[in-house]
Amino acid sequence: MIRQYLPFLLLLSCMVTSCANKYHLLASRYQFTNEAGVPDYHNPDHWAALPGKWDPSDSIPQPLRNTYAPDTTADVFFIHPTTYTDKHKALGWNAPIDNAELNAKTDYSTILFQASVFNEAGSVYAPRYRQANYYAYFPVTAEDSVQSYAAFEMAYQDVKTAFQYFLSQYNHGRPIVIAAHSQGTQHAKRLLKEFFDGKDLGKQLVAAYLVGMPLEPDWFGSIQPCITPSQTGCAVSWRTLRDGYKPAYVANEKFVSIVTNPLTWDSNKQMADRMDNKGGLLLNFNKLIPKITNAHATEGVLWTDKPHFFGNLFLTTKNYHVADLNLFYLNVRENVKQRVQAFKQLQIK
């Protein structure tokens, strides 16, 4: 199974290697210890993003700073993807939340480049959690399978505990956006089913952005796929692949995943030209790249052409998982604001 992910792993390895020295230097900012081993969400250090303290989720790409107008009447609960990718699992099957270098890596990769997407639409909360190691997705032995299951369960229980703390101490009944990528989406799907789907809390759900993992059509009972740009109480989802590339793990799925086009947000407009792409982000956070790629939503995935940027000659991977949000950064940023405003208008009525 791991061969199916090799293009993604190569791209991920490149990104991690190019930033390794930076993360090591930034680690000095994360010198806290968690002797209990269990997250304590009363402690601000146990949040990667938390209003009231500066963190990379507060960053704004330079071209957007003059028009930045944050709305703090809604909350965004963001669940970050896997950043613990050590093949040897030196920290165990689950990462501790007080590993300084891993926290620096988390904050200056996914929190900076993904959680910041949402910082104009609401106050961003992102818990540190004992994430499962990347290779928990690829168990080799029966014992590996047992350990993998336990690792994901531990990770989810941390996310659940963080969310319960968020509800009791921070949210105060405000509208909620759930946003996540990859492993984060795996946990977000479960969280939504447990707390929102057919529950009273569903009335506070602006939308769920469930990116980088499949979303089964029957996963939820009452939460529907978003089919228009301003619909609320619904879920969007996509996985980004190069046109024509269908890896075996997609081809072998027993269902057709929900897929949303983040350039149109409209189920009747599943194809969009790259002219509709308002701006993506790559490794330079302060450089938006308009028209970076098109998008076509069909067969359970989001297809794109090869992204248009200087140096794309060297981009050979056809799996754009790590850039699921980045390729559509500005379109997602504007859409979540649109849904928050639509939600508030419905409350007025």
MIDRENFI-671696 format. One record per residue (C-alpha): residue number from 1; residue in one letter; x, z, y. Coordinates in pm, whole numbers. Example, Ala and Ser with C-alpha at 12.3 -4.5 7.8 and 13.67 -1.06 7.14 Angstrom:
<atom seq="1" type="A" px="1230" pz="780" py="-450"/>
<atom seq="2" type="S" px="1367" pz="714" py="-106"/>
***
This chain:
<atom seq="1" type="M" px="0" pz="0" py="0"/>
<atom seq="2" type="I" px="280" pz="79" py="244"/>
<atom seq="3" type="R" px="391" pz="-286" py="243"/>
<atom seq="4" type="Q" px="66" pz="-370" py="420"/>
<atom seq="5" type="Y" px="180" pz="-155" py="713"/>
<atom seq="6" type="L" px="542" pz="-271" py="731"/>
<atom seq="7" type="P" px="493" pz="-484" py="1046"/>
<atom seq="8" type="F" px="339" pz="-185" py="1220"/>
<atom seq="9" type="L" px="616" pz="44" py="1094"/>
<atom seq="10" type="L" px="884" pz="-189" py="1224"/>
<atom seq="11" type="L" px="724" pz="-197" py="1568"/>
<atom seq="12" type="L" px="676" pz="178" py="1564"/>
<atom seq="13" type="S" px="1036" pz="231" py="1456"/>
<atom seq="14" type="C" px="1156" pz="14" py="1743"/>
<atom seq="15" type="M" px="952" pz="210" py="1995"/>
<atom seq="16" type="V" px="1064" pz="546" py="1860"/>
<atom seq="17" type="T" px="1430" pz="449" py="1841"/>
<atom seq="18" type="S" px="1434" pz="316" py="2197"/>
<atom seq="19" type="C" px="1290" pz="644" py="2324"/>
<atom seq="20" type="A" px="1468" pz="891" py="2095"/>
<atom seq="21" type="N" px="1728" pz="999" py="2349"/>
<atom seq="22" type="K" px="1459" pz="1042" py="2616"/>
<atom seq="23" type="Y" px="1253" pz="1269" py="2392"/>
<atom seq="24" type="H" px="1560" pz="1478" py="2312"/>
<atom seq="25" type="L" px="1630" pz="1523" py="2683"/>
<atom seq="26" type="L" px="1268" pz="1609" py="2757"/>
<atom seq="27" type="A" px="1253" pz="1866" py="2478"/>
<atom seq="28" type="S" px="1392" pz="2134" py="2710"/>
<atom seq="29" type="R" px="1052" pz="2139" py="2883"/>
<atom seq="30" type="Y" px="881" pz="2258" py="2565"/>
<atom seq="31" type="Q" px="1061" pz="2579" py="2481"/>
<atom seq="32" type="F" px="777" pz="2791" py="2352"/>
<atom seq="33" type="T" px="737" pz="2947" py="2010"/>
<atom seq="34" type="N" px="433" pz="3001" py="1794"/>
<atom seq="35" type="E" px="529" pz="3281" py="1558"/>
<atom seq="36" type="A" px="180" pz="3305" py="1408"/>
<atom seq="37" type="G" px="202" pz="2942" py="1296"/>
<atom seq="38" type="V" px="-163" pz="2888" py="1389"/>
<atom seq="39" type="P" px="-259" pz="2736" py="1726"/>
<atom seq="40" type="D" px="-401" pz="2973" py="1987"/>
<atom seq="41" type="Y" px="-601" pz="2760" py="2227"/>
<atom seq="42" type="H" px="-613" pz="3041" py="2481"/>
<atom seq="43" type="N" px="-246" pz="2952" py="2540"/>
<atom seq="44" type="P" px="-203" pz="2650" py="2773"/>
<atom seq="45" type="D" px="116" pz="2555" py="2585"/>
<atom seq="46" type="H" px="-103" pz="2474" py="2287"/>
<atom seq="47" type="W" px="-268" pz="2190" py="2477"/>
<atom seq="48" type="A" px="-95" pz="1856" py="2533"/>
<atom seq="49" type="A" px="-340" pz="1788" py="2816"/>
<atom seq="50" type="L" px="-525" pz="2056" py="3007"/>
<atom seq="51" type="P" px="-674" pz="2060" py="3358"/>
<atom seq="52" type="G" px="-501" pz="2313" py="3578"/>
<atom seq="53" type="K" px="-150" pz="2224" py="3463"/>
<atom seq="54" type="W" px="36" pz="1898" py="3515"/>
<atom seq="55" type="D" px="93" pz="1691" py="3203"/>
<atom seq="56" type="P" px="152" pz="1321" py="3136"/>
<atom seq="57" type="S" px="-222" pz="1255" py="3097"/>
<atom seq="58" type="D" px="-242" pz="1303" py="3475"/>
<atom seq="59" type="S" px="-13" pz="1005" py="3535"/>
<atom seq="60" type="I" px="-147" pz="699" py="3714"/>
<atom seq="61" type="P" px="13" pz="354" py="3687"/>
<atom seq="62" type="Q" px="164" pz="270" py="4026"/>
<atom seq="63" type="P" px="-67" pz="-28" py="4101"/>
<atom seq="64" type="L" px="-373" pz="199" py="4066"/>
<atom seq="65" type="R" px="-261" pz="495" py="4275"/>
<atom seq="66" type="N" px="-405" pz="386" py="4609"/>
<atom seq="67" type="T" px="-756" pz="355" py="4465"/>
<atom seq="68" type="Y" px="-746" pz="656" py="4232"/>
<atom seq="69" type="A" px="-1069" pz="855" py="4270"/>
<atom seq="70" type="P" px="-1106" pz="1103" py="3983"/>
<atom seq="71" type="D" px="-1447" pz="1224" py="3868"/>
<atom seq="72" type="T" px="-1431" pz="1582" py="3741"/>
<atom seq="73" type="T" px="-1801" pz="1611" py="3660"/>
<atom seq="74" type="A" px="-1735" pz="1496" py="3301"/>
<atom seq="75" type="D" px="-1487" pz="1608" py="3035"/>
<atom seq="76" type="V" px="-1278" pz="1395" py="2802"/>
<atom seq="77" type="F" px="-1170" pz="1547" py="2470"/>
<atom seq="78" type="F" px="-881" pz="1332" py="2346"/>
<atom seq="79" type="I" px="-735" pz="1358" py="1996"/>
<atom seq="80" type="H" px="-390" pz="1205" py="1976"/>
<atom seq="81" type="P" px="-262" pz="986" py="1691"/>
<atom seq="82" type="T" px="22" pz="1061" py="1452"/>
<atom seq="83" type="T" px="357" pz="1119" py="1618"/>
<atom seq="84" type="Y" px="511" pz="1305" py="1324"/>
<atom seq="85" type="T" px="656" pz="1005" py="1140"/>
<atom seq="86" type="D" px="959" pz="1153" py="960"/>
<atom seq="87" type="K" px="966" pz="994" py="616"/>
<atom seq="88" type="H" px="1141" pz="1300" py="472"/>
<atom seq="89" type="K" px="879" pz="1541" py="611"/>
<atom seq="90" type="A" px="1152" pz="1775" py="734"/>
<atom seq="91" type="L" px="886" pz="1992" py="900"/>
<atom seq="92" type="G" px="658" pz="1986" py="596"/>
<atom seq="93" type="W" px="337" pz="1793" py="540"/>
<atom seq="94" type="N" px="204" pz="1919" py="874"/>
<atom seq="95" type="A" px="395" pz="1944" py="1200"/>
<atom seq="96" type="P" px="415" pz="2283" py="1372"/>
<atom seq="97" type="I" px="285" pz="2281" py="1727"/>
<atom seq="98" type="D" px="600" pz="2438" py="1874"/>
<atom seq="99" type="N" px="854" pz="2173" py="1780"/>
<atom seq="100" type="A" px="997" pz="2085" py="2120"/>
<atom seq="101" type="E" px="1116" pz="1733" py="2046"/>
<atom seq="102" type="L" px="794" pz="1635" py="1871"/>
<atom seq="103" type="N" px="587" pz="1772" py="2160"/>
<atom seq="104" type="A" px="798" pz="1572" py="2405"/>
<atom seq="105" type="K" px="745" pz="1263" py="2190"/>
<atom seq="106" type="T" px="369" pz="1324" py="2176"/>
<atom seq="107" type="D" px="333" pz="1385" py="2548"/>
<atom seq="108" type="Y" px="548" pz="1095" py="2666"/>
<atom seq="109" type="S" px="402" pz="843" py="2423"/>
<atom seq="110" type="T" px="35" pz="885" py="2339"/>
<atom seq="111" type="I" px="-61" pz="1137" py="2609"/>
<atom seq="112" type="L" px="107" pz="927" py="2878"/>
<atom seq="113" type="F" px="6" pz="582" py="2756"/>
<atom seq="114" type="Q" px="-332" pz="657" py="2597"/>
<atom seq="115" type="A" px="-488" pz="979" py="2728"/>
<atom seq="116" type="S" px="-413" pz="870" py="3086"/>
<atom seq="117" type="V" px="-659" pz="584" py="3038"/>
<atom seq="118" type="F" px="-938" pz="839" py="3079"/>
<atom seq="119" type="N" px="-807" pz="1049" py="3370"/>
<atom seq="120" type="E" px="-1026" pz="890" py="3637"/>
<atom seq="121" type="A" px="-1349" pz="930" py="3440"/>
<atom seq="122" type="G" px="-1321" pz="1301" py="3367"/>
<atom seq="123" type="S" px="-1102" pz="1605" py="3310"/>
<atom seq="124" type="V" px="-878" pz="1538" py="3010"/>
<atom seq="125" type="Y" px="-832" pz="1793" py="2732"/>
<atom seq="126" type="A" px="-601" pz="1713" py="2439"/>
<atom seq="127" type="P" px="-512" pz="1985" py="2188"/>
<atom seq="128" type="R" px="-186" pz="2015" py="2006"/>
<atom seq="129" type="Y" px="-269" pz="2037" py="1639"/>
<atom seq="130" type="R" px="-81" pz="2058" py="1312"/>
<atom seq="131" type="Q" px="-101" pz="1685" py="1256"/>
<atom seq="132" type="A" px="-48" pz="1542" py="912"/>
<atom seq="133" type="N" px="273" pz="1350" py="856"/>
<atom seq="134" type="Y" px="236" pz="971" py="877"/>
<atom seq="135" type="Y" px="327" pz="934" py="509"/>
<atom seq="136" type="A" px="32" pz="1150" py="409"/>
<atom seq="137" type="Y" px="-155" pz="818" py="429"/>
<atom seq="138" type="F" px="60" pz="683" py="145"/>
<atom seq="139" type="P" px="68" pz="935" py="-143"/>
<atom seq="140" type="V" px="281" pz="824" py="-435"/>
<atom seq="141" type="T" px="209" pz="1090" py="-696"/>
<atom seq="142" type="A" px="-93" pz="1299" py="-789"/>
<atom seq="143" type="E" px="76" pz="1597" py="-624"/>
<atom seq="144" type="D" px="125" pz="1390" py="-310"/>
<atom seq="145" type="S" px="-248" pz="1320" py="-307"/>
<atom seq="146" type="V" px="-327" pz="1691" py="-324"/>
<atom seq="147" type="Q" px="-80" pz="1765" py="-45"/>
<atom seq="148" type="S" px="-212" pz="1478" py="167"/>
<atom seq="149" type="Y" px="-569" pz="1600" py="141"/>
<atom seq="150" type="A" px="-463" pz="1952" py="237"/>
<atom seq="151" type="A" px="-257" pz="1820" py="529"/>
<atom seq="152" type="F" px="-548" pz="1627" py="678"/>
<atom seq="153" type="E" px="-780" pz="1922" py="623"/>
<atom seq="154" type="M" px="-544" pz="2155" py="810"/>
<atom seq="155" type="A" px="-515" pz="1905" py="1094"/>
<atom seq="156" type="Y" px="-892" pz="1871" py="1124"/>
<atom seq="157" type="Q" px="-949" pz="2245" py="1122"/>
<atom seq="158" type="D" px="-712" pz="2279" py="1418"/>
<atom seq="159" type="V" px="-896" pz="2004" py="1605"/>
<atom seq="160" type="K" px="-1228" pz="2170" py="1527"/>
<atom seq="161" type="T" px="-1102" pz="2509" py="1647"/>
<atom seq="162" type="A" px="-970" pz="2352" py="1967"/>
<atom seq="163" type="F" px="-1303" pz="2180" py="2028"/>
<atom seq="164" type="Q" px="-1496" pz="2502" py="1975"/>
<atom seq="165" type="Y" px="-1268" pz="2676" py="2225"/>
<atom seq="166" type="F" px="-1315" pz="2386" py="2467"/>
<atom seq="167" type="L" px="-1693" pz="2420" py="2439"/>
<atom seq="168" type="S" px="-1696" pz="2796" py="2486"/>
<atom seq="169" type="Q" px="-1438" pz="2826" py="2764"/>
<atom seq="170" type="Y" px="-1411" pz="2498" py="2952"/>
<atom seq="171" type="N" px="-1702" pz="2258" py="2918"/>
<atom seq="172" type="H" px="-1996" pz="2454" py="3063"/>
<atom seq="173" type="G" px="-2248" pz="2187" py="2965"/>
<atom seq="174" type="R" px="-2080" pz="1891" py="3135"/>
<atom seq="175" type="P" px="-2100" pz="1536" py="2991"/>
<atom seq="176" type="I" px="-1844" pz="1477" py="2717"/>
<atom seq="177" type="V" px="-1639" pz="1172" py="2624"/>
<atom seq="178" type="I" px="-1471" pz="1185" py="2284"/>
<atom seq="179" type="A" px="-1163" pz="962" py="2269"/>
<atom seq="180" type="A" px="-909" pz="919" py="1992"/>
<atom seq="181" type="H" px="-665" pz="686" py="1823"/>
<atom seq="182" type="S" px="-551" pz="647" py="1462"/>
<atom seq="183" type="Q" px="-523" pz="989" py="1291"/>
<atom seq="184" type="G" px="-701" pz="1127" py="1595"/>
<atom seq="185" type="T" px="-992" pz="894" py="1525"/>
<atom seq="186" type="Q" px="-1006" pz="1010" py="1164"/>
<atom seq="187" type="H" px="-1062" pz="1364" py="1293"/>
<atom seq="188" type="A" px="-1290" pz="1254" py="1578"/>
<atom seq="189" type="K" px="-1531" pz="1083" py="1338"/>
<atom seq="190" type="R" px="-1568" pz="1404" py="1144"/>
<atom seq="191" type="L" px="-1599" pz="1612" py="1462"/>
<atom seq="192" type="L" px="-1875" pz="1388" py="1595"/>
<atom seq="193" type="K" px="-2067" pz="1406" py="1270"/>
<atom seq="194" type="E" px="-2039" pz="1785" py="1259"/>
<atom seq="195" type="F" px="-2115" pz="1864" py="1624"/>
<atom seq="196" type="F" px="-2299" pz="1569" py="1783"/>
<atom seq="197" type="D" px="-2475" pz="1347" py="1531"/>
<atom seq="198" type="G" px="-2839" pz="1454" py="1528"/>
<atom seq="199" type="K" px="-2744" pz="1780" py="1702"/>
<atom seq="200" type="D" px="-2836" pz="1919" py="2045"/>
<atom seq="201" type="L" px="-2481" pz="1857" py="2167"/>
<atom seq="202" type="G" px="-2547" pz="1486" py="2123"/>
<atom seq="203" type="K" px="-2736" pz="1502" py="2451"/>
<atom seq="204" type="Q" px="-2403" pz="1561" py="2628"/>
<atom seq="205" type="L" px="-2224" pz="1268" py="2464"/>
<atom seq="206" type="V" px="-2134" pz="997" py="2713"/>
<atom seq="207" type="A" px="-1961" pz="784" py="2449"/>
<atom seq="208" type="A" px="-1704" pz="804" py="2171"/>
<atom seq="209" type="Y" px="-1397" pz="579" py="2180"/>
<atom seq="210" type="L" px="-1292" pz="568" py="1814"/>
<atom seq="211" type="V" px="-993" pz="337" py="1815"/>
<atom seq="212" type="G" px="-740" pz="236" py="1552"/>
<atom seq="213" type="M" px="-938" pz="328" py="1240"/>
<atom seq="214" type="P" px="-1238" pz="165" py="1070"/>
<atom seq="215" type="L" px="-1584" pz="293" py="1156"/>
<atom seq="216" type="E" px="-1829" pz="257" py="869"/>
<atom seq="217" type="P" px="-2173" pz="124" py="978"/>
<atom seq="218" type="D" px="-2346" pz="416" py="808"/>
<atom seq="219" type="W" px="-2103" pz="690" py="917"/>
<atom seq="220" type="F" px="-2345" pz="835" py="1171"/>
<atom seq="221" type="G" px="-2715" pz="895" py="1152"/>
<atom seq="222" type="S" px="-2817" pz="898" py="1518"/>
<atom seq="223" type="I" px="-2505" pz="786" py="1706"/>
<atom seq="224" type="Q" px="-2533" pz="409" py="1737"/>
<atom seq="225" type="P" px="-2264" pz="149" py="1807"/>
<atom seq="226" type="C" px="-2238" pz="67" py="2178"/>
<atom seq="227" type="I" px="-2373" pz="-284" py="2234"/>
<atom seq="228" type="T" px="-2370" pz="-300" py="2616"/>
<atom seq="229" type="P" px="-2107" pz="-192" py="2873"/>
<atom seq="230" type="S" px="-2313" pz="92" py="3022"/>
<atom seq="231" type="Q" px="-2483" pz="226" py="2709"/>
<atom seq="232" type="T" px="-2437" pz="600" py="2651"/>
<atom seq="233" type="G" px="-2454" pz="837" py="2356"/>
<atom seq="234" type="C" px="-2291" pz="568" py="2142"/>
<atom seq="235" type="A" px="-1957" pz="480" py="1982"/>
<atom seq="236" type="V" px="-1707" pz="198" py="2029"/>
<atom seq="237" type="S" px="-1436" pz="109" py="1780"/>
<atom seq="238" type="W" px="-1173" pz="-156" py="1721"/>
<atom seq="239" type="R" px="-849" pz="-232" py="1536"/>
<atom seq="240" type="T" px="-627" pz="-502" py="1685"/>
<atom seq="241" type="L" px="-467" pz="-776" py="1477"/>
<atom seq="242" type="R" px="-311" pz="-1115" py="1546"/>
<atom seq="243" type="D" px="-552" pz="-1408" py="1509"/>
<atom seq="244" type="G" px="-593" pz="-1503" py="1145"/>
<atom seq="245" type="Y" px="-407" pz="-1202" py="1005"/>
<atom seq="246" type="K" px="-613" pz="-995" py="764"/>
<atom seq="247" type="P" px="-402" pz="-739" py="578"/>
<atom seq="248" type="A" px="-508" pz="-635" py="230"/>
<atom seq="249" type="Y" px="-632" pz="-295" py="341"/>
<atom seq="250" type="V" px="-890" pz="-471" py="562"/>
<atom seq="251" type="A" px="-976" pz="-739" py="308"/>
<atom seq="252" type="N" px="-1033" pz="-474" py="41"/>
<atom seq="253" type="E" px="-1269" pz="-257" py="246"/>
<atom seq="254" type="K" px="-1612" pz="-222" py="86"/>
<atom seq="255" type="F" px="-1785" pz="-241" py="423"/>
<atom seq="256" type="V" px="-1754" pz="-433" py="749"/>
<atom seq="257" type="S" px="-1635" pz="-194" py="1015"/>
<atom seq="258" type="I" px="-1805" pz="-157" py="1349"/>
<atom seq="259" type="V" px="-1597" pz="-352" py="1600"/>
<atom seq="260" type="T" px="-1629" pz="-362" py="1978"/>
<atom seq="261" type="N" px="-1470" pz="-616" py="2209"/>
<atom seq="262" type="P" px="-1300" pz="-410" py="2485"/>
<atom seq="263" type="L" px="-1299" pz="-709" py="2719"/>
<atom seq="264" type="T" px="-1678" pz="-755" py="2715"/>
<atom seq="265" type="W" px="-1830" pz="-436" py="2564"/>
<atom seq="266" type="D" px="-2124" pz="-661" py="2473"/>
<atom seq="267" type="S" px="-2231" pz="-732" py="2115"/>
<atom seq="268" type="N" px="-2367" pz="-1069" py="2231"/>
<atom seq="269" type="K" px="-2029" pz="-1166" py="2378"/>
<atom seq="270" type="Q" px="-1782" pz="-1120" py="2097"/>
<atom seq="271" type="M" px="-1528" pz="-1369" py="2232"/>
<atom seq="272" type="A" px="-1334" pz="-1321" py="2555"/>
<atom seq="273" type="D" px="-1059" pz="-1524" py="2716"/>
<atom seq="274" type="R" px="-744" pz="-1351" py="2829"/>
<atom seq="275" type="M" px="-855" pz="-1415" py="3187"/>
<atom seq="276" type="D" px="-1102" pz="-1130" py="3124"/>
<atom seq="277" type="N" px="-817" pz="-891" py="3050"/>
<atom seq="278" type="K" px="-766" pz="-694" py="3372"/>
<atom seq="279" type="G" px="-439" pz="-541" py="3267"/>
<atom seq="280" type="G" px="-244" pz="-401" py="2975"/>
<atom seq="281" type="L" px="52" pz="-164" py="2963"/>
<atom seq="282" type="L" px="362" pz="-195" py="2749"/>
<atom seq="283" type="L" px="675" pz="23" py="2770"/>
<atom seq="284" type="N" px="680" pz="24" py="3152"/>
<atom seq="285" type="F" px="397" pz="259" py="3246"/>
<atom seq="286" type="N" px="401" pz="147" py="3609"/>
<atom seq="287" type="K" px="362" pz="-223" py="3535"/>
<atom seq="288" type="L" px="16" pz="-356" py="3456"/>
<atom seq="289" type="I" px="16" pz="-698" py="3293"/>
<atom seq="290" type="P" px="-305" pz="-892" py="3369"/>
<atom seq="291" type="K" px="-426" pz="-1154" py="3122"/>
<atom seq="292" type="I" px="-198" pz="-1014" py="2854"/>
<atom seq="293" type="T" px="-424" pz="-1119" py="2568"/>
<atom seq="294" type="N" px="-768" pz="-1243" py="2472"/>
<atom seq="295" type="A" px="-999" pz="-1074" py="2221"/>
<atom seq="296" type="H" px="-1243" pz="-1184" py="1952"/>
<atom seq="297" type="A" px="-1446" pz="-924" py="1761"/>
<atom seq="298" type="T" px="-1555" pz="-1029" py="1414"/>
<atom seq="299" type="E" px="-1517" pz="-943" py="1044"/>
<atom seq="300" type="G" px="-1462" pz="-575" py="1123"/>
<atom seq="301" type="V" px="-1150" pz="-620" py="1337"/>
<atom seq="302" type="L" px="-1045" pz="-731" py="1684"/>
<atom seq="303" type="W" px="-841" pz="-1050" py="1678"/>
<atom seq="304" type="T" px="-609" pz="-1147" py="1963"/>
<atom seq="305" type="D" px="-356" pz="-1414" py="2028"/>
<atom seq="306" type="K" px="9" pz="-1316" py="2065"/>
<atom seq="307" type="P" px="32" pz="-1098" py="2377"/>
<atom seq="308" type="H" px="164" pz="-1281" py="2683"/>
<atom seq="309" type="F" px="459" pz="-1097" py="2834"/>
<atom seq="310" type="F" px="825" pz="-1163" py="2907"/>
<atom seq="311" type="G" px="1016" pz="-1124" py="2583"/>
<atom seq="312" type="N" px="723" pz="-1179" py="2349"/>
<atom seq="313" type="L" px="943" pz="-1419" py="2154"/>
<atom seq="314" type="F" px="1082" pz="-1112" py="1980"/>
<atom seq="315" type="L" px="739" pz="-974" py="1890"/>
<atom seq="316" type="T" px="690" pz="-1084" py="1532"/>
<atom seq="317" type="T" px="445" pz="-822" py="1406"/>
<atom seq="318" type="K" px="84" pz="-928" py="1360"/>
<atom seq="319" type="N" px="-50" pz="-574" py="1352"/>
<atom seq="320" type="Y" px="-102" pz="-442" py="1706"/>
<atom seq="321" type="H" px="-215" pz="-94" py="1601"/>
<atom seq="322" type="V" px="22" pz="92" py="1832"/>
<atom seq="323" type="A" px="-115" pz="-107" py="2127"/>
<atom seq="324" type="D" px="-488" pz="-81" py="2044"/>
<atom seq="325" type="L" px="-554" pz="90" py="2379"/>
<atom seq="326" type="N" px="-255" pz="-33" py="2579"/>
<atom seq="327" type="L" px="-342" pz="-402" py="2551"/>
<atom seq="328" type="F" px="-677" pz="-332" py="2720"/>
<atom seq="329" type="Y" px="-573" pz="-38" py="2940"/>
<atom seq="330" type="L" px="-752" pz="-130" py="3261"/>
<atom seq="331" type="N" px="-1066" pz="-263" py="3090"/>
<atom seq="332" type="V" px="-1104" pz="62" py="2896"/>
<atom seq="333" type="R" px="-1032" pz="267" py="3207"/>
<atom seq="334" type="E" px="-1306" pz="94" py="3402"/>
<atom seq="335" type="N" px="-1555" pz="102" py="3116"/>
<atom seq="336" type="V" px="-1535" pz="476" py="3058"/>
<atom seq="337" type="K" px="-1599" pz="529" py="3430"/>
<atom seq="338" type="Q" px="-1897" pz="294" py="3404"/>
<atom seq="339" type="R" px="-2044" pz="488" py="3112"/>
<atom seq="340" type="V" px="-1996" pz="824" py="3286"/>
<atom seq="341" type="Q" px="-2178" pz="695" py="3593"/>
<atom seq="342" type="A" px="-2457" pz="552" py="3377"/>
<atom seq="343" type="F" px="-2490" pz="884" py="3195"/>
<atom seq="344" type="K" px="-2520" pz="1075" py="3522"/>
<atom seq="345" type="Q" px="-2782" pz="833" py="3652"/>
<atom seq="346" type="L" px="-2989" pz="890" py="3340"/>
<atom seq="347" type="Q" px="-2971" pz="1266" py="3396"/>
<atom seq="348" type="I" px="-3103" pz="1221" py="3752"/>
<atom seq="349" type="K" px="-3402" pz="1025" py="3622"/>
***
